[in-house]
Amino acid sequence: MRHGETPAPERPTQPLTRPHIVAAGLRLLEREGAAGLSMRKLAGELGKAPAAVYRHVSDKRELMSLLFDEVSRRIVLPEVGDDPRAAVLEAAQSAHRVMEEHGWIATGMLDGALLGATSMRLSEFILDALVRDGMSDAQAARLDVAIWQYLVGHLVAVRAAPYPPVPGGDEDYPTVRRVAPLVASMSDHERFTAGLVVLLDGAFAEPRAARDDTAGHGGTVAHDDAATREAPSVSPSLSPSGADAGE
C-alpha cells in the first residue's frame, strides 16, 4: 500500500452454516469415500477449526445422515394415481439410480448411519401407496422391508462382486450356462428392475386382508393377525444396525 492510500476494508468472514457443511461434506465424501470422511478433514475442507463444525453437527453419524438427506432429495416420487404398483416400481427405480451413483450410501445404510427425515421419504411413499391400494399395515410393512433389503442388498452385492463367469467345463451346470449370457447382457439397473418386478408381482397378487372401517389408516384397521405377528416392527430404512459411524 502506497503512502496516503486508504487501506482496503477487511472482507467479513462468511458465517458457517449447515448448508455450507453439507456441501463441503459431499465434496469430501465423493472425492475420498466414506473411509476418508472425518470431522477433522471436513473442518479442513471448510477452512475452519473443528470446534466450529461441531457447533453445527455433533458427530460423523449426524453428518452422514445430513449428507444422505441431501442426496435422497434427488429420488423422484411420482403421483400414485390409480396404479400404486407402477408408482412404487418407479420410486424404487429412482432410489436405485440415486444410490448407485453415490456408492457410499449402501455401506452407510448397512452401518445404520443414514437416518434422517428426508431418508424416510421413500418408506412413507411406499407404505402409503400400498395401504391406499388395500393392503393391511402388516402386508405393507413386509413389502416395504423386502424392497429396502433387496435395494440395499443389490447395491452391496454389485459393488462387492460383479456378475461372475460360470465355473467348470462345458458339460457342467448346463442350465446355468444357458441362462448366464442373458443375465450378463443386462445392466445392473436392469437386473435390479427384473428382480423388483418379481417381488412386486408376488406381493400385489396376495389377497387383501379384511379391514374394519372404524379405525386405523384412513379410517380402517386391518384384521391380519398372522401377518401382524410376522411383520417386523420397523422398516430397515428407519432402524439403526451395525457398527457406529463415528470418527
Steps between C-alpha positions, in 0.01 A plus 500: 500500500640839399532788743173688532281220363202388701532134603243270339232389744539146627258255342267364766531130571197314368314337790502122499161339441368147463455539122871593474590194706281269288644632173858457624420157644363380166811626318724318745288185500485471122874565475629273778213265587344429837828370644667833420230712658561634849398806693861621502535465123167672454623793710807520277281495188307795642810684623360502853602366837337166590323666793313725256365195313401322822280796590276406205545120470554280803695213341565302183177302536291817491712631213441184294127526565499861379692403186260217422206732558648740246561231237168321558312815401594399146280189525193560286170403660224489235128554539340177619186542289304183433805271465684473835713210375640708211558795735692286753704346218590844361593637843720200583670524160574866562642418844720233345638742240581762764660252738692330220649837404616558857662174605553605863124491569455121510796457734372777726157340516651167604679683781175663612655843447246643257197599701315823439167653407565514128636145485158380622321647197518179301360282779217747564419504129507121465298429814237762416462374143462138614245577770302714255496199269331296772791322667491468877764684697675168561500407130631845409770479769624163372524627143672824604761299692548265205549789256758667724689177564501418130606854406790523744600136450514542124718811525740335744520177298575683175777704662649195671492256208381565142310220327752211490581267211364145522763261642570148378507339157245525222311198634466644852193700608331490158194705597705765677736515203205545260339775707818680613549698177149642535582628848847620402356704213284702742619816671505511880192721496317258266581211734373701795178584319443140391523374858289786632223420251492138622483622860218746431301257286497246782407754767223665298352158419442429871138517617429822686431466872151584625477851641272657761374850417519621861867582551850501357641645179236700318235375745589133462682239701629169369394160636816315402614329818748262337654776292522726803688234695744448213551865400811677630437798724682752280639538152875444457515855370394624842688258724867539601718193484862401492803697606502862607605745232719715720844641427 
